[in-house]
Amino acid sequence: MTKKAIGTNGKAKRIGRPIAPVPQDMVDVLLLALYSGRTLTGVCEELDISLSLVSKWKSKDEAFRAAFACARVAGAAVMVDLAQDVADNANSENVQVARLRVDTLLKRAACFAPAQFGTKVQLGGDGGAPIKIAATGPTVPPTRDLLTGIRRLAGMAEELMPDDEE
């Protein structure tokens, strides 16, 4: 619960330390690192900031939140490309390590961009509506037409067959 006091102008003002603006230089480095597929914890350690500070930035700055989400999706595409490179460069000596790296990269990509890289398959019609199943055409084959066709083919086959009686 936020405590508020009455200011000199009669309006309520917030008690406590004011919220600092999001530093643009750190944001640029952070977003660029996320675009390249790096982990948030690794980038935060490098910049000497906490994960909770990044969460606060996301909660108070709409533009940063949108850029952060975009960077995560772009980073997921980089992770998929990196997984392909790891798989291509695997050999018999490091196949288990390569498999672990590929699985980890693909799972992280699926978490950050489930619509593009997720494994969940959802069936549905237009706009997510249920699929409608409809049978078209006759349900029972027309036997008269079928029999006529068979007789015609049999007659053609008899005409093409040479007579063995001669």
N, C-alpha and C positions, 0 to 999 in steps of 0.2 A: 504494500500500500504506500502510495506516495504522499508525503506530508507536504502541506502547502501553508504558506503564511500570506498575510495581507500586505501588499506592497504600498508604496506611497501614493500610487494612483488609484487605490481602492480595489485593484484586481488581485486575484490570488497569484502568488509567485511560488515557484518550486523551491523547496529547501534542499540544500546539499550542493555538492560540487556540480557545476554545469557540465553538460555532455560536450566533450571535445569534438570538433568536426573530424570527419574521416580524412586522414592525410593522403593527398592524391599521389604523392610519390610512392608510398608504400602500397597503395591500391594498384598502381600500374605494375609494379613488380609482382605482386601477388597474383593478379589476373593473368599476366603473361606466363607465369609459371604454371598456373592451372590450365591455360590454353595448351601448354606443351605436355600435359599429361602427368605432371608431378603431383605428389601427395600434398595435401594441405598441411599435415603435421610437419613434413620436411621443410616446406616453405616458411611456415611460422617459426620454426627453430632457426632457420637462416636469417629471418628478419628480426628475430628476438621479440616476437609478439606471441600472445597466448591465443589459443583457439577460441576461448570465450570472448576475447576482444573482437575477433572476426565475426562471431555470432552477434555481438552487440551492433557492429557496423551493419550487418545484414538486416537487423530488426529496425534500425532507425533510418536507414538510407535506402529508399526505393530504387534509385538508379544503381547503387552498388549491388543490391540484391539481384536485379535483372542482369547486370553484367557478370555477376558471380555465377548465376545459373547458365548463362550463355557460355562462359568459360568452361564450366563443367561438361557441357554437351560437346563442345569442341575438343576438350581434353579426352573425352571418351572415344572420339573418332581417332585421335592420335594413339590411344591405347590399343585399339583394334589393329591399326597399322603396325604398331610395335609388336603385337602378338604374332602377326604374320611374319615379321622379320625374324623373331626368335624361333618360330617353327621352321622357317626356311634354313636357318643356320645351325639347327640341331644336328648332332652326330651321335654315333653309338655310345660315346663316352659321357655325354651330358644330356641324354634324352629325358631322363627323369626330372632334372632341374628345369629343362626347357618346357616340359609338360606342365610343371607347377607354375612357372612364370606365365605361360600362355593362359592357363585356367584362371589364375589370379587377375591378369589383365582383362580377360573377357568378362569375368564376373564384376569387376569394378566398372567396366564400360556399361554393362547392363544395369548397374545401379544408378549411374549418372544419366543415362539416356535410355530408359527402358523401351520407349517407342521405337527407337532405331536398332538397338542392340540386345533387347530383352529376348528371352526364350519362351515367354508365355504366348500361346497362340489363342486368339479369341475369334470364334466364329460368329458371324452375324451378317445380316443383310445390310441394306443401305442405311448409313447413319447408326449402326449398332442395333438395328431392329432385328427381331428373330428371322431366321431363314424360313421362307415359305417353300414348301415342297408341293409341286403340282405335276400330275401326270398328264401328258398330252398324247393325242393319237388314240387309235382304237385299242381297247384293252384285250380283245379277242381277235386273233388274226382272221381275216375273211377266208374261210375254208374254200369257198367256191373259186375265188381268184387263185388261191394257192394250188388247188387241184388242176385248174386250167393251165397254169404255168408249168406244173410238173408234166402234164400230158404233152404240152408243146415241146418241152425240152426232150422228152423221151422220143417224140417223133423226129426231132432234129438229129438225135443221136442215131436212130435207125437209118436215116438217110445217109449219114456219114460213114456208117459201118459197111465194109465190103461184105458181099454175100459169100458165105463159105460153101454153098451148095454147088458151085460151078466147078 
